[in-house]
Amino acid sequence: MQNDWQIPFDWRPAQRPRPVTLRGRTVTLEPIDPERHTAALWRAVRGHDELWTWLADGPYASEAALRLAIEEKQRGTDAVFLAILSEANGCAEGYASYMRMEPEQGVVEVGNILMTPGLQRTTAATEAMYLMARHVFEDLGYRRYEWKCNAMNEPSRRAALRYGFTFEGIFRQHMVVKGRSRDTAWFAMLDGEWPARKRAFEAWLAPANFDGEGCQKRTLAEIRAAEAESK
């Protein structure tokens, strides 16, 4: 009996992520632009230095300093940054990136995620992550979509599980970030898992899943569990 690694399969390298606009019902993602997005992002992060605790950069002391950082993100080639705009006000309230891109292996990571207070725990935040995942699997042809975070970052770990990523372990002393040693928690979602994850995302995002006050009727985890039981 052959193991999976012994079985050849038809594989062509994925496409490298590029700046792209992704539109949903409650959110739009677009290529980050210092002219368009700095002012709104500064209003959203000012006074919230805790937002930068787990990120490799920040906090920033001024709008000018944040603008320089956004300019660097726009110019960079190691990651593709997308601003997250809520349809509720049309303003940038966060950003995320495709990073550690290995199209020849079909592996890419979502990271550098900044969710400001106005975006956290909203339908728009979840839809943004859905749109990025859908683009990776359906448009670019990736096999593996990764999520990594500081092992001590419990909110990020909970988010990864909520979105349907699978925890794969801890890489000890994996990085040095802001002068501190970091153990990294690894999560991933595979192309074969995406159809079920997509159905769960879309069932959760459907207007019928929310009551008159905008509260969810079923969680993503409940929807995934119900589908698994139905098989």
Secondary structure, DSSP 8 states (H G I E B T S, - for coil): ---GGGS--------------EE-SSEEEEE--HHHHHHHHHHHHTT-GGGGTTSSS---SSHHHHHHHHHHHHH-SSEEEEEEEETTT--EEEEEEEEEEETTTTEEEEEEEEE-TTTTTSHHHHHHHHHHHHIIIIIS--SEEEEEEETT-HHHHHHHHHHT-EEEEEEEEEEEETTEEEEEEEEEEETTTHHHHHHHHHHHHSGGGB-TTS-BSS-HHHHHHHHHHH-
